[in-house]
Amino acid sequence: MCEIKRALLNETPVYSQTSEEFLGRYEEELKNYNYVGRRPVGYQEAPLAYDAIWAIALALNKTINQLRARNQSIEDFSYTNDNMAKQIYSAMNSTQFLGVSGYVAFSSKGDRIAWTQVEQMIDGNYTLLGYYDTQTDNLTWLKKEKWTDGKPPPDRTIIKKVLRTVTLSLFISMTAVSGLGILWALGLLIFNTIFRHSRSSDQKVLSLPWLTPGQVSTGKKRGDKNCKKPCLLFLCPTYGVSSDSNKGTIGEECGLWTRVFHAKELQRPVPLCRYIALSHPMCNNIMLVGIICCLLCACLLGLDGQFVGEASFNHLCQVRNSSQ
């Protein structure tokens, strides 16, 4: 601070020392604080901080002279005094000098107008490439740069369009599974269409030779060996049963549930495919058609740019939408 006071009294000019001299003095001061062979944090910014202190001192000195002409003092400054704040701001903007970090000047926004040092890290070390003077728009280039592949890197984001496709193995496996499902649905659709109009002529009578008239009339209880097979009567209601008995019941306490069969009911034949007519074949056909469309859609969704050209892709999208 004593040096700044001497400079303000015109005893020593601001630019009396070079950058090398400043760094030499700085190194000597660091040795007093046991910084030998190593540099503290902010070592590279030290010249900038040194010039910043000089800029503040020069701006305040200029403001003091202006206030003295008005019989005012800098000690009267307060944050509510707008006039004095504007004078200090104006003095800072007009301050220009040659410091240890280069030419010091400030823009209207308060930014430092200085040279920009361009460096490049080569083999782990920073290499000076040049300087750029923002005030004169002058670039000093030393031609020491090294680029990968012998050319400078792009100064913008490169956008590359990459076609993302479905893997071939996944497409083949899913298409095969969908194909099997379609074939199975088609088979069921054909079967359901053929046998949905079954007539009484397609009827079959199933006789149970192990049931004698006496057994039918008296019935057998659970646990008898002859009482197991009649349980099929409850599981297969589409088959008729013939019996020579005129009365009696079978299946009491023998099946999943108890049902009484009279002699006339046992002799009445039941249609073989009656369950198809009772299962609403039209609804089943609509459901099977929907399943086929869903499986076809799974195959169409797997088609992409690796299988379909760009000209035909628009038509494929329309087919996909219609199938969905």
Secondary structure as a PSIPRED ss2 file (coil, helix, strand):
# PSIPRED VFORMAT (PSIPRED V4.0)

   1 M C   1.000  0.000  0.000
   2 C H   0.000  1.000  0.000
   3 E H   0.000  1.000  0.000
   4 I H   0.000  1.000  0.000
   5 K H   0.000  1.000  0.000
   6 R H   0.000  1.000  0.000
   7 A H   0.000  1.000  0.000
   8 L H   0.000  1.000  0.000
   9 L C   1.000  0.000  0.000
  10 N C   1.000  0.000  0.000
  11 E C   1.000  0.000  0.000
  12 T C   1.000  0.000  0.000
  13 P C   1.000  0.000  0.000
  14 V H   0.000  1.000  0.000
  15 Y H   0.000  1.000  0.000
  16 S H   0.000  1.000  0.000
  17 Q C   1.000  0.000  0.000
  18 T C   1.000  0.000  0.000
  19 S H   0.000  1.000  0.000
  20 E H   0.000  1.000  0.000
  21 E H   0.000  1.000  0.000
  22 F H   0.000  1.000  0.000
  23 L H   0.000  1.000  0.000
  24 G H   0.000  1.000  0.000
  25 R H   0.000  1.000  0.000
  26 Y H   0.000  1.000  0.000
  27 E H   0.000  1.000  0.000
  28 E H   0.000  1.000  0.000
  29 E H   0.000  1.000  0.000
  30 L H   0.000  1.000  0.000
  31 K H   0.000  1.000  0.000
  32 N H   0.000  1.000  0.000
  33 Y C   1.000  0.000  0.000
  34 N C   1.000  0.000  0.000
  35 Y C   1.000  0.000  0.000
  36 V C   1.000  0.000  0.000
  37 G C   1.000  0.000  0.000
  38 R C   1.000  0.000  0.000
  39 R C   1.000  0.000  0.000
  40 P C   1.000  0.000  0.000
  41 V C   1.000  0.000  0.000
  42 G C   1.000  0.000  0.000
  43 Y C   1.000  0.000  0.000
  44 Q C   1.000  0.000  0.000
  45 E C   1.000  0.000  0.000
  46 A H   0.000  1.000  0.000
  47 P H   0.000  1.000  0.000
  48 L H   0.000  1.000  0.000
  49 A H   0.000  1.000  0.000
  50 Y H   0.000  1.000  0.000
  51 D H   0.000  1.000  0.000
  52 A H   0.000  1.000  0.000
  53 I H   0.000  1.000  0.000
  54 W H   0.000  1.000  0.000
  55 A H   0.000  1.000  0.000
  56 I H   0.000  1.000  0.000
  57 A H   0.000  1.000  0.000
  58 L H   0.000  1.000  0.000
  59 A H   0.000  1.000  0.000
  60 L H   0.000  1.000  0.000
  61 N H   0.000  1.000  0.000
  62 K H   0.000  1.000  0.000
  63 T H   0.000  1.000  0.000
  64 I H   0.000  1.000  0.000
  65 N H   0.000  1.000  0.000
  66 Q H   0.000  1.000  0.000
  67 L H   0.000  1.000  0.000
  68 R H   0.000  1.000  0.000
  69 A H   0.000  1.000  0.000
  70 R C   1.000  0.000  0.000
  71 N C   1.000  0.000  0.000
  72 Q C   1.000  0.000  0.000
  73 S C   1.000  0.000  0.000
  74 I H   0.000  1.000  0.000
  75 E H   0.000  1.000  0.000
  76 D H   0.000  1.000  0.000
  77 F C   1.000  0.000  0.000
  78 S C   1.000  0.000  0.000
  79 Y C   1.000  0.000  0.000
  80 T C   1.000  0.000  0.000
  81 N C   1.000  0.000  0.000
  82 D H   0.000  1.000  0.000
  83 N H   0.000  1.000  0.000
  84 M H   0.000  1.000  0.000
  85 A H   0.000  1.000  0.000
  86 K H   0.000  1.000  0.000
  87 Q H   0.000  1.000  0.000
  88 I H   0.000  1.000  0.000
  89 Y H   0.000  1.000  0.000
  90 S H   0.000  1.000  0.000
  91 A H   0.000  1.000  0.000
  92 M H   0.000  1.000  0.000
  93 N H   0.000  1.000  0.000
  94 S C   1.000  0.000  0.000
  95 T C   1.000  0.000  0.000
  96 Q C   1.000  0.000  0.000
  97 F E   0.000  0.000  1.000
  98 L E   0.000  0.000  1.000
  99 G E   0.000  0.000  1.000
 100 V C   1.000  0.000  0.000
 101 S C   1.000  0.000  0.000
 102 G E   0.000  0.000  1.000
 103 Y E   0.000  0.000  1.000
 104 V E   0.000  0.000  1.000
 105 A E   0.000  0.000  1.000
 106 F E   0.000  0.000  1.000
 107 S C   1.000  0.000  0.000
 108 S C   1.000  0.000  0.000
 109 K C   1.000  0.000  0.000
 110 G C   1.000  0.000  0.000
 111 D C   1.000  0.000  0.000
 112 R E   0.000  0.000  1.000
 113 I E   0.000  0.000  1.000
 114 A C   1.000  0.000  0.000
 115 W E   0.000  0.000  1.000
 116 T E   0.000  0.000  1.000
 117 Q E   0.000  0.000  1.000
 118 V E   0.000  0.000  1.000
 119 E E   0.000  0.000  1.000
 120 Q E   0.000  0.000  1.000
 121 M E   0.000  0.000  1.000
 122 I E   0.000  0.000  1.000
 123 D C   1.000  0.000  0.000
 124 G C   1.000  0.000  0.000
 125 N E   0.000  0.000  1.000
 126 Y E   0.000  0.000  1.000
 127 T E   0.000  0.000  1.000
 128 L E   0.000  0.000  1.000
 129 L E   0.000  0.000  1.000
 130 G E   0.000  0.000  1.000
 131 Y E   0.000  0.000  1.000
 132 Y E   0.000  0.000  1.000
 133 D E   0.000  0.000  1.000
 134 T C   1.000  0.000  0.000
 135 Q C   1.000  0.000  0.000
 136 T C   1.000  0.000  0.000
 137 D C   1.000  0.000  0.000
 138 N E   0.000  0.000  1.000
 139 L E   0.000  0.000  1.000
 140 T E   0.000  0.000  1.000
 141 W E   0.000  0.000  1.000
 142 L C   1.000  0.000  0.000
 143 K C   1.000  0.000  0.000
 144 K C   1.000  0.000  0.000
 145 E C   1.000  0.000  0.000
 146 K C   1.000  0.000  0.000
 147 W C   1.000  0.000  0.000
 148 T H   0.000  1.000  0.000
 149 D H   0.000  1.000  0.000
 150 G H   0.000  1.000  0.000
 151 K C   1.000  0.000  0.000
 152 P C   1.000  0.000  0.000
 153 P C   1.000  0.000  0.000
 154 P C   1.000  0.000  0.000
 155 D C   1.000  0.000  0.000
 156 R C   1.000  0.000  0.000
 157 T C   1.000  0.000  0.000
 158 I C   1.000  0.000  0.000
 159 I C   1.000  0.000  0.000
 160 K C   1.000  0.000  0.000
 161 K C   1.000  0.000  0.000
 162 V C   1.000  0.000  0.000
 163 L C   1.000  0.000  0.000
 164 R C   1.000  0.000  0.000
 165 T C   1.000  0.000  0.000
 166 V C   1.000  0.000  0.000
 167 T C   1.000  0.000  0.000
 168 L H   0.000  1.000  0.000
 169 S H   0.000  1.000  0.000
 170 L H   0.000  1.000  0.000
 171 F H   0.000  1.000  0.000
 172 I H   0.000  1.000  0.000
 173 S H   0.000  1.000  0.000
 174 M H   0.000  1.000  0.000
 175 T H   0.000  1.000  0.000
 176 A H   0.000  1.000  0.000
 177 V H   0.000  1.000  0.000
 178 S H   0.000  1.000  0.000
 179 G H   0.000  1.000  0.000
 180 L H   0.000  1.000  0.000
 181 G H   0.000  1.000  0.000
 182 I H   0.000  1.000  0.000
 183 L H   0.000  1.000  0.000
 184 W H   0.000  1.000  0.000
 185 A H   0.000  1.000  0.000
 186 L H   0.000  1.000  0.000
 187 G H   0.000  1.000  0.000
 188 L H   0.000  1.000  0.000
 189 L H   0.000  1.000  0.000
 190 I H   0.000  1.000  0.000
 191 F H   0.000  1.000  0.000
 192 N H   0.000  1.000  0.000
 193 T H   0.000  1.000  0.000
 194 I H   0.000  1.000  0.000
 195 F H   0.000  1.000  0.000
 196 R H   0.000  1.000  0.000
 197 H H   0.000  1.000  0.000
 198 S C   1.000  0.000  0.000
 199 R C   1.000  0.000  0.000
 200 S C   1.000  0.000  0.000
 201 S C   1.000  0.000  0.000
 202 D C   1.000  0.000  0.000
 203 Q E   0.000  0.000  1.000
 204 K E   0.000  0.000  1.000
 205 V E   0.000  0.000  1.000
 206 L E   0.000  0.000  1.000
 207 S E   0.000  0.000  1.000
 208 L C   1.000  0.000  0.000
 209 P C   1.000  0.000  0.000
 210 W C   1.000  0.000  0.000
 211 L C   1.000  0.000  0.000
 212 T C   1.000  0.000  0.000
 213 P H   0.000  1.000  0.000
 214 G H   0.000  1.000  0.000
 215 Q H   0.000  1.000  0.000
 216 V H   0.000  1.000  0.000
 217 S H   0.000  1.000  0.000
 218 T H   0.000  1.000  0.000
 219 G C   1.000  0.000  0.000
 220 K C   1.000  0.000  0.000
 221 K C   1.000  0.000  0.000
 222 R C   1.000  0.000  0.000
 223 G C   1.000  0.000  0.000
 224 D C   1.000  0.000  0.000
 225 K H   0.000  1.000  0.000
 226 N H   0.000  1.000  0.000
 227 C H   0.000  1.000  0.000
 228 K C   1.000  0.000  0.000
 229 K H   0.000  1.000  0.000
 230 P H   0.000  1.000  0.000
 231 C H   0.000  1.000  0.000
 232 L H   0.000  1.000  0.000
 233 L H   0.000  1.000  0.000
 234 F H   0.000  1.000  0.000
 235 L H   0.000  1.000  0.000
 236 C C   1.000  0.000  0.000
 237 P C   1.000  0.000  0.000
 238 T C   1.000  0.000  0.000
 239 Y C   1.000  0.000  0.000
 240 G E   0.000  0.000  1.000
 241 V E   0.000  0.000  1.000
 242 S E   0.000  0.000  1.000
 243 S C   1.000  0.000  0.000
 244 D C   1.000  0.000  0.000
 245 S C   1.000  0.000  0.000
 246 N C   1.000  0.000  0.000
 247 K C   1.000  0.000  0.000
 248 G C   1.000  0.000  0.000
 249 T C   1.000  0.000  0.000
 250 I C   1.000  0.000  0.000
 251 G C   1.000  0.000  0.000
 252 E C   1.000  0.000  0.000
 253 E C   1.000  0.000  0.000
 254 C C   1.000  0.000  0.000
 255 G C   1.000  0.000  0.000
 256 L C   1.000  0.000  0.000
 257 W C   1.000  0.000  0.000
 258 T C   1.000  0.000  0.000
 259 R C   1.000  0.000  0.000
 260 V C   1.000  0.000  0.000
 261 F C   1.000  0.000  0.000
 262 H C   1.000  0.000  0.000
 263 A H   0.000  1.000  0.000
 264 K H   0.000  1.000  0.000
 265 E H   0.000  1.000  0.000
 266 L H   0.000  1.000  0.000
 267 Q H   0.000  1.000  0.000
 268 R C   1.000  0.000  0.000
 269 P C   1.000  0.000  0.000
 270 V E   0.000  0.000  1.000
 271 P E   0.000  0.000  1.000
 272 L C   1.000  0.000  0.000
 273 C C   1.000  0.000  0.000
 274 R H   0.000  1.000  0.000
 275 Y H   0.000  1.000  0.000
 276 I H   0.000  1.000  0.000
 277 A H   0.000  1.000  0.000
 278 L H   0.000  1.000  0.000
 279 S C   1.000  0.000  0.000
 280 H C   1.000  0.000  0.000
 281 P H   0.000  1.000  0.000
 282 M H   0.000  1.000  0.000
 283 C H   0.000  1.000  0.000
 284 N H   0.000  1.000  0.000
 285 N H   0.000  1.000  0.000
 286 I H   0.000  1.000  0.000
 287 M H   0.000  1.000  0.000
 288 L H   0.000  1.000  0.000
 289 V H   0.000  1.000  0.000
 290 G H   0.000  1.000  0.000
 291 I H   0.000  1.000  0.000
 292 I H   0.000  1.000  0.000
 293 C H   0.000  1.000  0.000
 294 C H   0.000  1.000  0.000
 295 L H   0.000  1.000  0.000
 296 L H   0.000  1.000  0.000
 297 C H   0.000  1.000  0.000
 298 A H   0.000  1.000  0.000
 299 C H   0.000  1.000  0.000
 300 L H   0.000  1.000  0.000
 301 L H   0.000  1.000  0.000
 302 G C   1.000  0.000  0.000
 303 L C   1.000  0.000  0.000
 304 D C   1.000  0.000  0.000
 305 G C   1.000  0.000  0.000
 306 Q C   1.000  0.000  0.000
 307 F C   1.000  0.000  0.000
 308 V C   1.000  0.000  0.000
 309 G C   1.000  0.000  0.000
 310 E H   0.000  1.000  0.000
 311 A H   0.000  1.000  0.000
 312 S H   0.000  1.000  0.000
 313 F H   0.000  1.000  0.000
 314 N H   0.000  1.000  0.000
 315 H H   0.000  1.000  0.000
 316 L H   0.000  1.000  0.000
 317 C H   0.000  1.000  0.000
 318 Q H   0.000  1.000  0.000
 319 V H   0.000  1.000  0.000
 320 R H   0.000  1.000  0.000
 321 N H   0.000  1.000  0.000
 322 S H   0.000  1.000  0.000
 323 S H   0.000  1.000  0.000
 324 Q C   1.000  0.000  0.000
